[in-house]
Amino acid sequence: MIGSFLVPIIVPIAAFIGLAAWLGLVFWADAHPGWKAHAAAPGPEVTGAEVPPAVTEAGAPHGSEQAVPLRGRKAA
């Protein structure tokens, strides 16, 4: 029964090596994040229209509910 004699010696050593390797990989990945190299997400699309506030302080509708074109631009 040699196998049962070696198990209490080999299992803790293998577990310690495996845990040390796992922690080493975690710390290495934390120090080298890959997301920093990516470009930023594109910004919002500019439509060229101003939307008036929907409700005034009194709670009544304010102006029209449609977008108002900017000066010098035609409404689409």
mmCIF file as gemmi writes it, N, C-alpha and C atoms, coordinates in Angstrom:
data_model
loop_
_atom_site.group_PDB
_atom_site.id
_atom_site.type_symbol
_atom_site.label_atom_id
_atom_site.label_alt_id
_atom_site.label_comp_id
_atom_site.label_asym_id
_atom_site.label_entity_id
_atom_site.label_seq_id
_atom_site.pdbx_PDB_ins_code
_atom_site.Cartn_x
_atom_site.Cartn_y
_atom_site.Cartn_z
_atom_site.occupancy
_atom_site.B_iso_or_equiv
_atom_site.pdbx_formal_charge
_atom_site.auth_seq_id
_atom_site.auth_asym_id
_atom_site.pdbx_PDB_model_num
ATOM 1 N N . MET Axp A 1 ? 0.831 -1.188 0 1 0 ? 1 A 1
ATOM 2 C CA . MET Axp A 1 ? 0 0 0 1 0 ? 1 A 1
ATOM 3 C C . MET Axp A 1 ? 0.877 1.253 0 1 0 ? 1 A 1
ATOM 4 N N . ILE Axp A 2 ? 1.727 1.317 -0.984 1 0 ? 2 A 1
ATOM 5 C CA . ILE Axp A 2 ? 2.631 2.45 -1.108 1 0 ? 2 A 1
ATOM 6 C C . ILE Axp A 2 ? 1.869 3.705 -1.503 1 0 ? 2 A 1
ATOM 7 N N . GLY Axp A 3 ? 0.842 3.575 -2.353 1 0 ? 3 A 1
ATOM 8 C CA . GLY Axp A 3 ? 0.08 4.729 -2.804 1 0 ? 3 A 1
ATOM 9 C C . GLY Axp A 3 ? -0.563 5.479 -1.657 1 0 ? 3 A 1
ATOM 10 N N . SER Axp A 4 ? -1.124 4.778 -0.696 1 0 ? 4 A 1
ATOM 11 C CA . SER Axp A 4 ? -1.768 5.456 0.423 1 0 ? 4 A 1
ATOM 12 C C . SER Axp A 4 ? -0.76 6.139 1.342 1 0 ? 4 A 1
ATOM 13 N N . PHE Axp A 5 ? 0.483 5.681 1.326 1 0 ? 5 A 1
ATOM 14 C CA . PHE Axp A 5 ? 1.527 6.311 2.137 1 0 ? 5 A 1
ATOM 15 C C . PHE Axp A 5 ? 1.993 7.623 1.494 1 0 ? 5 A 1
ATOM 16 N N . LEU Axp A 6 ? 2.035 7.693 0.157 1 0 ? 6 A 1
ATOM 17 C CA . LEU Axp A 6 ? 2.542 8.884 -0.531 1 0 ? 6 A 1
ATOM 18 C C . LEU Axp A 6 ? 1.486 9.988 -0.693 1 0 ? 6 A 1
ATOM 19 N N . VAL Axp A 7 ? 0.224 9.629 -0.597 1 0 ? 7 A 1
ATOM 20 C CA . VAL Axp A 7 ? -0.845 10.615 -0.812 1 0 ? 7 A 1
ATOM 21 C C . VAL Axp A 7 ? -0.764 11.784 0.166 1 0 ? 7 A 1
ATOM 22 N N . PRO Axp A 8 ? -0.591 11.566 1.478 1 0 ? 8 A 1
ATOM 23 C CA . PRO Axp A 8 ? -0.526 12.73 2.39 1 0 ? 8 A 1
ATOM 24 C C . PRO Axp A 8 ? 0.699 13.616 2.159 1 0 ? 8 A 1
ATOM 25 N N . ILE Axp A 9 ? 1.668 13.132 1.438 1 0 ? 9 A 1
ATOM 26 C CA . ILE Axp A 9 ? 2.859 13.937 1.159 1 0 ? 9 A 1
ATOM 27 C C . ILE Axp A 9 ? 2.693 14.687 -0.171 1 0 ? 9 A 1
ATOM 28 N N . ILE Axp A 10 ? 2.23 14.013 -1.211 1 0 ? 10 A 1
ATOM 29 C CA . ILE Axp A 10 ? 2.184 14.594 -2.552 1 0 ? 10 A 1
ATOM 30 C C . ILE Axp A 10 ? 0.997 15.551 -2.725 1 0 ? 10 A 1
ATOM 31 N N . VAL Axp A 11 ? -0.159 15.235 -2.181 1 0 ? 11 A 1
ATOM 32 C CA . VAL Axp A 11 ? -1.349 16.078 -2.388 1 0 ? 11 A 1
ATOM 33 C C . VAL Axp A 11 ? -1.153 17.493 -1.842 1 0 ? 11 A 1
ATOM 34 N N . PRO Axp A 12 ? -0.66 17.705 -0.626 1 0 ? 12 A 1
ATOM 35 C CA . PRO Axp A 12 ? -0.463 19.099 -0.17 1 0 ? 12 A 1
ATOM 36 C C . PRO Axp A 12 ? 0.578 19.851 -0.999 1 0 ? 12 A 1
ATOM 37 N N . ILE Axp A 13 ? 1.618 19.159 -1.444 1 0 ? 13 A 1
ATOM 38 C CA . ILE Axp A 13 ? 2.636 19.822 -2.256 1 0 ? 13 A 1
ATOM 39 C C . ILE Axp A 13 ? 2.039 20.234 -3.602 1 0 ? 13 A 1
ATOM 40 N N . ALA Axp A 14 ? 1.293 19.339 -4.244 1 0 ? 14 A 1
ATOM 41 C CA . ALA Axp A 14 ? 0.676 19.652 -5.527 1 0 ? 14 A 1
ATOM 42 C C . ALA Axp A 14 ? -0.375 20.756 -5.374 1 0 ? 14 A 1
ATOM 43 N N . ALA Axp A 15 ? -1.128 20.733 -4.295 1 0 ? 15 A 1
ATOM 44 C CA . ALA Axp A 15 ? -2.13 21.767 -4.058 1 0 ? 15 A 1
ATOM 45 C C . ALA Axp A 15 ? -1.468 23.126 -3.842 1 0 ? 15 A 1
ATOM 46 N N . PHE Axp A 16 ? -0.38 23.163 -3.112 1 0 ? 16 A 1
ATOM 47 C CA . PHE Axp A 16 ? 0.333 24.414 -2.875 1 0 ? 16 A 1
ATOM 48 C C . PHE Axp A 16 ? 0.907 24.97 -4.179 1 0 ? 16 A 1
ATOM 49 N N . ILE Axp A 17 ? 1.494 24.113 -5 1 0 ? 17 A 1
ATOM 50 C CA . ILE Axp A 17 ? 2.053 24.559 -6.279 1 0 ? 17 A 1
ATOM 51 C C . ILE Axp A 17 ? 0.933 25.067 -7.195 1 0 ? 17 A 1
ATOM 52 N N . GLY Axp A 18 ? -0.186 24.342 -7.232 1 0 ? 18 A 1
ATOM 53 C CA . GLY Axp A 18 ? -1.305 24.775 -8.059 1 0 ? 18 A 1
ATOM 54 C C . GLY Axp A 18 ? -1.88 26.108 -7.599 1 0 ? 18 A 1
ATOM 55 N N . LEU Axp A 19 ? -2.032 26.289 -6.297 1 0 ? 19 A 1
ATOM 56 C CA . LEU Axp A 19 ? -2.547 27.544 -5.759 1 0 ? 19 A 1
ATOM 57 C C . LEU Axp A 19 ? -1.585 28.697 -6.031 1 0 ? 19 A 1
ATOM 58 N N . ALA Axp A 20 ? -0.286 28.454 -5.865 1 0 ? 20 A 1
ATOM 59 C CA . ALA Axp A 20 ? 0.712 29.498 -6.125 1 0 ? 20 A 1
ATOM 60 C C . ALA Axp A 20 ? 0.692 29.895 -7.605 1 0 ? 20 A 1
ATOM 61 N N . ALA Axp A 21 ? 0.568 28.913 -8.5 1 0 ? 21 A 1
ATOM 62 C CA . ALA Axp A 21 ? 0.519 29.213 -9.928 1 0 ? 21 A 1
ATOM 63 C C . ALA Axp A 21 ? -0.748 30.008 -10.257 1 0 ? 21 A 1
ATOM 64 N N . TRP Axp A 22 ? -1.869 29.622 -9.686 1 0 ? 22 A 1
ATOM 65 C CA . TRP Axp A 22 ? -3.138 30.322 -9.933 1 0 ? 22 A 1
ATOM 66 C C . TRP Axp A 22 ? -3.061 31.778 -9.453 1 0 ? 22 A 1
ATOM 67 N N . LEU Axp A 23 ? -2.553 31.988 -8.249 1 0 ? 23 A 1
ATOM 68 C CA . LEU Axp A 23 ? -2.436 33.356 -7.734 1 0 ? 23 A 1
ATOM 69 C C . LEU Axp A 23 ? -1.454 34.172 -8.568 1 0 ? 23 A 1
ATOM 70 N N . GLY Axp A 24 ? -0.382 33.541 -9.014 1 0 ? 24 A 1
ATOM 71 C CA . GLY Axp A 24 ? 0.577 34.236 -9.875 1 0 ? 24 A 1
ATOM 72 C C . GLY Axp A 24 ? -0.061 34.688 -11.172 1 0 ? 24 A 1
ATOM 73 N N . LEU Axp A 25 ? -0.889 33.835 -11.782 1 0 ? 25 A 1
ATOM 74 C CA . LEU Axp A 25 ? -1.589 34.207 -13.011 1 0 ? 25 A 1
ATOM 75 C C . LEU Axp A 25 ? -2.586 35.334 -12.769 1 0 ? 25 A 1
ATOM 76 N N . VAL Axp A 26 ? -3.271 35.304 -11.649 1 0 ? 26 A 1
ATOM 77 C CA . VAL Axp A 26 ? -4.238 36.361 -11.335 1 0 ? 26 A 1
ATOM 78 C C . VAL Axp A 26 ? -3.53 37.703 -11.163 1 0 ? 26 A 1
ATOM 79 N N . PHE Axp A 27 ? -2.423 37.717 -10.433 1 0 ? 27 A 1
ATOM 80 C CA . PHE Axp A 27 ? -1.686 38.968 -10.239 1 0 ? 27 A 1
ATOM 81 C C . PHE Axp A 27 ? -1.07 39.461 -11.546 1 0 ? 27 A 1
ATOM 82 N N . TRP Axp A 28 ? -0.604 38.542 -12.395 1 0 ? 28 A 1
ATOM 83 C CA . TRP Axp A 28 ? -0.039 38.934 -13.68 1 0 ? 28 A 1
ATOM 84 C C . TRP Axp A 28 ? -1.123 39.541 -14.57 1 0 ? 28 A 1
ATOM 85 N N . ALA Axp A 29 ? -2.295 38.928 -14.606 1 0 ? 29 A 1
ATOM 86 C CA . ALA Axp A 29 ? -3.392 39.45 -15.423 1 0 ? 29 A 1
ATOM 87 C C . ALA Axp A 29 ? -3.851 40.82 -14.912 1 0 ? 29 A 1
ATOM 88 N N . ASP Axp A 30 ? -3.819 41.029 -13.609 1 0 ? 30 A 1
ATOM 89 C CA . ASP Axp A 30 ? -4.207 42.327 -13.044 1 0 ? 30 A 1
ATOM 90 C C . ASP Axp A 30 ? -3.201 43.409 -13.431 1 0 ? 30 A 1
ATOM 91 N N . ALA Axp A 31 ? -1.939 43.05 -13.534 1 0 ? 31 A 1
ATOM 92 C CA . ALA Axp A 31 ? -0.908 44.025 -13.882 1 0 ? 31 A 1
ATOM 93 C C . ALA Axp A 31 ? -0.857 44.304 -15.38 1 0 ? 31 A 1
ATOM 94 N N . HIS Axp A 32 ? -1.463 43.453 -16.214 1 0 ? 32 A 1
ATOM 95 C CA . HIS Axp A 32 ? -1.425 43.608 -17.662 1 0 ? 32 A 1
ATOM 96 C C . HIS Axp A 32 ? -2.839 43.572 -18.246 1 0 ? 32 A 1
ATOM 97 N N . PRO Axp A 33 ? -3.685 44.561 -17.933 1 0 ? 33 A 1
ATOM 98 C CA . PRO Axp A 33 ? -5.049 44.534 -18.486 1 0 ? 33 A 1
ATOM 99 C C . PRO Axp A 33 ? -5.024 44.801 -19.981 1 0 ? 33 A 1
ATOM 100 N N . GLY Axp A 34 ? -5.787 44.024 -20.729 1 0 ? 34 A 1
ATOM 101 C CA . GLY Axp A 34 ? -5.813 44.182 -22.176 1 0 ? 34 A 1
ATOM 102 C C . GLY Axp A 34 ? -6.784 45.234 -22.648 1 0 ? 34 A 1
ATOM 103 N N . TRP Axp A 35 ? -7.716 45.66 -21.812 1 0 ? 35 A 1
ATOM 104 C CA . TRP Axp A 35 ? -8.738 46.601 -22.25 1 0 ? 35 A 1
ATOM 105 C C . TRP Axp A 35 ? -8.2 48.005 -22.42 1 0 ? 35 A 1
ATOM 106 N N . LYS Axp A 36 ? -7.037 48.329 -21.877 1 0 ? 36 A 1
ATOM 107 C CA . LYS Axp A 36 ? -6.504 49.681 -22.007 1 0 ? 36 A 1
ATOM 108 C C . LYS Axp A 36 ? -6.058 49.99 -23.436 1 0 ? 36 A 1
ATOM 109 N N . ALA Axp A 37 ? -5.752 48.967 -24.218 1 0 ? 37 A 1
ATOM 110 C CA . ALA Axp A 37 ? -5.248 49.181 -25.566 1 0 ? 37 A 1
ATOM 111 C C . ALA Axp A 37 ? -6.362 49.441 -26.569 1 0 ? 37 A 1
ATOM 112 N N . HIS Axp A 38 ? -7.598 49.209 -26.219 1 0 ? 38 A 1
ATOM 113 C CA . HIS Axp A 38 ? -8.702 49.371 -27.145 1 0 ? 38 A 1
ATOM 114 C C . HIS Axp A 38 ? -9.093 50.842 -27.264 1 0 ? 38 A 1
ATOM 115 N N . ALA Axp A 39 ? -9.651 51.199 -28.414 1 0 ? 39 A 1
ATOM 116 C CA . ALA Axp A 39 ? -10.111 52.566 -28.644 1 0 ? 39 A 1
ATOM 117 C C . ALA Axp A 39 ? -11.383 52.829 -27.85 1 0 ? 39 A 1
ATOM 118 N N . ALA Axp A 40 ? -11.628 54.086 -27.606 1 0 ? 40 A 1
ATOM 119 C CA . ALA Axp A 40 ? -12.83 54.47 -26.865 1 0 ? 40 A 1
ATOM 120 C C . ALA Axp A 40 ? -14.062 54.244 -27.737 1 0 ? 40 A 1
ATOM 121 N N . ALA Axp A 41 ? -15.184 54.061 -27.1 1 0 ? 41 A 1
ATOM 122 C CA . ALA Axp A 41 ? -16.447 53.866 -27.812 1 0 ? 41 A 1
ATOM 123 C C . ALA Axp A 41 ? -16.826 55.164 -28.521 1 0 ? 41 A 1
ATOM 124 N N . PRO Axp A 42 ? -17.487 55.069 -29.671 1 0 ? 42 A 1
ATOM 125 C CA . PRO Axp A 42 ? -17.887 56.29 -30.373 1 0 ? 42 A 1
ATOM 126 C C . PRO Axp A 42 ? -18.908 57.079 -29.567 1 0 ? 42 A 1
ATOM 127 N N . GLY Axp A 43 ? -18.872 58.392 -29.733 1 0 ? 43 A 1
ATOM 128 C CA . GLY Axp A 43 ? -19.783 59.262 -29.001 1 0 ? 43 A 1
ATOM 129 C C . GLY Axp A 43 ? -21.184 59.221 -29.576 1 0 ? 43 A 1
ATOM 130 N N . PRO Axp A 44 ? -22.101 59.944 -28.975 1 0 ? 44 A 1
ATOM 131 C CA . PRO Axp A 44 ? -23.479 59.954 -29.471 1 0 ? 44 A 1
ATOM 132 C C . PRO Axp A 44 ? -23.562 60.657 -30.824 1 0 ? 44 A 1
ATOM 133 N N . GLU Axp A 45 ? -24.537 60.266 -31.616 1 0 ? 45 A 1
ATOM 134 C CA . GLU Axp A 45 ? -24.725 60.86 -32.939 1 0 ? 45 A 1
ATOM 135 C C . GLU Axp A 45 ? -25.334 62.254 -32.783 1 0 ? 45 A 1
ATOM 136 N N . VAL Axp A 46 ? -24.8 63.223 -33.514 1 0 ? 46 A 1
ATOM 137 C CA . VAL Axp A 46 ? -25.311 64.59 -33.477 1 0 ? 46 A 1
ATOM 138 C C . VAL Axp A 46 ? -26.368 64.72 -34.557 1 0 ? 46 A 1
ATOM 139 N N . THR Axp A 47 ? -27.568 65.121 -34.164 1 0 ? 47 A 1
ATOM 140 C CA . THR Axp A 47 ? -28.669 65.203 -35.119 1 0 ? 47 A 1
ATOM 141 C C . THR Axp A 47 ? -28.903 66.607 -35.648 1 0 ? 47 A 1
ATOM 142 N N . GLY Axp A 48 ? -28.407 67.618 -34.986 1 0 ? 48 A 1
ATOM 143 C CA . GLY Axp A 48 ? -28.612 68.987 -35.446 1 0 ? 48 A 1
ATOM 144 C C . GLY Axp A 48 ? -29.939 69.58 -35.025 1 0 ? 48 A 1
ATOM 145 N N . ALA Axp A 49 ? -30.601 69.013 -34.04 1 0 ? 49 A 1
ATOM 146 C CA . ALA Axp A 49 ? -31.873 69.55 -33.571 1 0 ? 49 A 1
ATOM 147 C C . ALA Axp A 49 ? -31.826 69.697 -32.054 1 0 ? 49 A 1
ATOM 148 N N . GLU Axp A 50 ? -32.499 70.711 -31.578 1 0 ? 50 A 1
ATOM 149 C CA . GLU Axp A 50 ? -32.615 70.902 -30.136 1 0 ? 50 A 1
ATOM 150 C C . GLU Axp A 50 ? -34.002 70.454 -29.704 1 0 ? 50 A 1
ATOM 151 N N . VAL Axp A 51 ? -34.07 69.701 -28.66 1 0 ? 51 A 1
ATOM 152 C CA . VAL Axp A 51 ? -35.357 69.238 -28.155 1 0 ? 51 A 1
ATOM 153 C C . VAL Axp A 51 ? -35.711 70.099 -26.942 1 0 ? 51 A 1
ATOM 154 N N . PRO Axp A 52 ? -36.845 70.797 -26.977 1 0 ? 52 A 1
ATOM 155 C CA . PRO Axp A 52 ? -37.219 71.633 -25.831 1 0 ? 52 A 1
ATOM 156 C C . PRO Axp A 52 ? -37.615 70.764 -24.646 1 0 ? 52 A 1
ATOM 157 N N . PRO Axp A 53 ? -37.552 71.32 -23.44 1 0 ? 53 A 1
ATOM 158 C CA . PRO Axp A 53 ? -37.987 70.542 -22.275 1 0 ? 53 A 1
ATOM 159 C C . PRO Axp A 53 ? -39.449 70.142 -22.423 1 0 ? 53 A 1
ATOM 160 N N . ALA Axp A 54 ? -39.791 68.952 -21.995 1 0 ? 54 A 1
ATOM 161 C CA . ALA Axp A 54 ? -41.138 68.424 -22.195 1 0 ? 54 A 1
ATOM 162 C C . ALA Axp A 54 ? -42.148 69.053 -21.237 1 0 ? 54 A 1
ATOM 163 N N . VAL Axp A 55 ? -41.727 69.377 -20.035 1 0 ? 55 A 1
ATOM 164 C CA . VAL Axp A 55 ? -42.674 69.868 -19.033 1 0 ? 55 A 1
ATOM 165 C C . VAL Axp A 55 ? -42.047 71.047 -18.298 1 0 ? 55 A 1
ATOM 166 N N . THR Axp A 56 ? -42.872 72.094 -18.029 1 0 ? 56 A 1
ATOM 167 C CA . THR Axp A 56 ? -42.396 73.223 -17.248 1 0 ? 56 A 1
ATOM 168 C C . THR Axp A 56 ? -42.52 72.898 -15.763 1 0 ? 56 A 1
ATOM 169 N N . GLU Axp A 57 ? -42.158 73.859 -14.935 1 0 ? 57 A 1
ATOM 170 C CA . GLU Axp A 57 ? -42.242 73.64 -13.49 1 0 ? 57 A 1
ATOM 171 C C . GLU Axp A 57 ? -43.678 73.397 -13.035 1 0 ? 57 A 1
ATOM 172 N N . ALA Axp A 58 ? -44.664 74.011 -13.726 1 0 ? 58 A 1
ATOM 173 C CA . ALA Axp A 58 ? -46.059 73.866 -13.332 1 0 ? 58 A 1
ATOM 174 C C . ALA Axp A 58 ? -46.634 72.52 -13.786 1 0 ? 58 A 1
ATOM 175 N N . GLY Axp A 59 ? -45.92 71.799 -14.66 1 0 ? 59 A 1
ATOM 176 C CA . GLY Axp A 59 ? -46.398 70.508 -15.11 1 0 ? 59 A 1
ATOM 177 C C . GLY Axp A 59 ? -47.122 70.559 -16.434 1 0 ? 59 A 1
ATOM 178 N N . ALA Axp A 60 ? -47.288 71.732 -17.027 1 0 ? 60 A 1
ATOM 179 C CA . ALA Axp A 60 ? -47.964 71.846 -18.327 1 0 ? 60 A 1
ATOM 180 C C . ALA Axp A 60 ? -46.949 71.608 -19.435 1 0 ? 60 A 1
ATOM 181 N N . PRO Axp A 61 ? -47.417 71.153 -20.602 1 0 ? 61 A 1
ATOM 182 C CA . PRO Axp A 61 ? -46.495 70.957 -21.732 1 0 ? 61 A 1
ATOM 183 C C . PRO Axp A 61 ? -45.828 72.27 -22.112 1 0 ? 61 A 1
ATOM 184 N N . HIS Axp A 62 ? -44.595 72.187 -22.555 1 0 ? 62 A 1
ATOM 185 C CA . HIS Axp A 62 ? -43.82 73.363 -22.909 1 0 ? 62 A 1
ATOM 186 C C . HIS Axp A 62 ? -43.529 73.335 -24.396 1 0 ? 62 A 1
ATOM 187 N N . GLY Axp A 63 ? -44.085 74.264 -25.164 1 0 ? 63 A 1
ATOM 188 C CA . GLY Axp A 63 ? -43.804 74.341 -26.592 1 0 ? 63 A 1
ATOM 189 C C . GLY Axp A 63 ? -44.357 73.135 -27.324 1 0 ? 63 A 1
ATOM 190 N N . SER Axp A 64 ? -43.829 72.865 -28.489 1 0 ? 64 A 1
ATOM 191 C CA . SER Axp A 64 ? -44.292 71.706 -29.252 1 0 ? 64 A 1
ATOM 192 C C . SER Axp A 64 ? -43.525 70.466 -28.797 1 0 ? 64 A 1
ATOM 193 N N . GLU Axp A 65 ? -44.035 69.315 -29.146 1 0 ? 65 A 1
ATOM 194 C CA . GLU Axp A 65 ? -43.389 68.073 -28.771 1 0 ? 65 A 1
ATOM 195 C C . GLU Axp A 65 ? -42.388 67.614 -29.828 1 0 ? 65 A 1
ATOM 196 N N . GLN Axp A 66 ? -42.28 68.353 -30.943 1 0 ? 66 A 1
ATOM 197 C CA . GLN Axp A 66 ? -41.355 67.988 -32 1 0 ? 66 A 1
ATOM 198 C C . GLN Axp A 66 ? -40.044 68.725 -31.822 1 0 ? 66 A 1
ATOM 199 N N . ALA Axp A 67 ? -39.006 68.186 -32.449 1 0 ? 67 A 1
ATOM 200 C CA . ALA Axp A 67 ? -37.697 68.819 -32.373 1 0 ? 67 A 1
ATOM 201 C C . ALA Axp A 67 ? -37.702 70.125 -33.155 1 0 ? 67 A 1
ATOM 202 N N . VAL Axp A 68 ? -36.988 71.11 -32.646 1 0 ? 68 A 1
ATOM 203 C CA . VAL Axp A 68 ? -36.888 72.406 -33.292 1 0 ? 68 A 1
ATOM 204 C C . VAL Axp A 68 ? -35.549 72.453 -34.021 1 0 ? 68 A 1
ATOM 205 N N . PRO Axp A 69 ? -35.53 72.716 -35.343 1 0 ? 69 A 1
ATOM 206 C CA . PRO Axp A 69 ? -34.25 72.738 -36.054 1 0 ? 69 A 1
ATOM 207 C C . PRO Axp A 69 ? -33.398 73.923 -35.604 1 0 ? 69 A 1
ATOM 208 N N . LEU Axp A 70 ? -32.101 73.74 -35.679 1 0 ? 70 A 1
ATOM 209 C CA . LEU Axp A 70 ? -31.171 74.824 -35.345 1 0 ? 70 A 1
ATOM 210 C C . LEU Axp A 70 ? -31.254 75.918 -36.385 1 0 ? 70 A 1
ATOM 211 N N . ARG Axp A 71 ? -30.795 77.102 -36.027 1 0 ? 71 A 1
ATOM 212 C CA . ARG Axp A 71 ? -30.808 78.218 -36.956 1 0 ? 71 A 1
ATOM 213 C C . ARG Axp A 71 ? -29.929 77.899 -38.166 1 0 ? 71 A 1
ATOM 214 N N . GLY Axp A 72 ? -30.43 78.211 -39.355 1 0 ? 72 A 1
ATOM 215 C CA . GLY Axp A 72 ? -29.654 78.019 -40.553 1 0 ? 72 A 1
ATOM 216 C C . GLY Axp A 72 ? -29.7 76.604 -41.114 1 0 ? 72 A 1
ATOM 217 N N . ARG Axp A 73 ? -30.474 75.713 -40.523 1 0 ? 73 A 1
ATOM 218 C CA . ARG Axp A 73 ? -30.58 74.34 -41.012 1 0 ? 73 A 1
ATOM 219 C C . ARG Axp A 73 ? -32.022 74.035 -41.356 1 0 ? 73 A 1
ATOM 220 N N . LYS Axp A 74 ? -32.196 73.203 -42.347 1 0 ? 74 A 1
ATOM 221 C CA . LYS Axp A 74 ? -33.537 72.788 -42.71 1 0 ? 74 A 1
ATOM 222 C C . LYS Axp A 74 ? -33.943 71.574 -41.889 1 0 ? 74 A 1
ATOM 223 N N . ALA Axp A 75 ? -35.223 71.488 -41.583 1 0 ? 75 A 1
ATOM 224 C CA . ALA Axp A 75 ? -35.714 70.332 -40.83 1 0 ? 75 A 1
ATOM 225 C C . ALA Axp A 75 ? -35.727 69.129 -41.764 1 0 ? 75 A 1
ATOM 226 N N . ALA Axp A 76 ? -35.33 67.989 -41.233 1 0 ? 76 A 1
ATOM 227 C CA . ALA Axp A 76 ? -35.278 66.767 -42.06 1 0 ? 76 A 1
ATOM 228 C C . ALA Axp A 76 ? -36.615 66.093 -42.134 1 0 ? 76 A 1
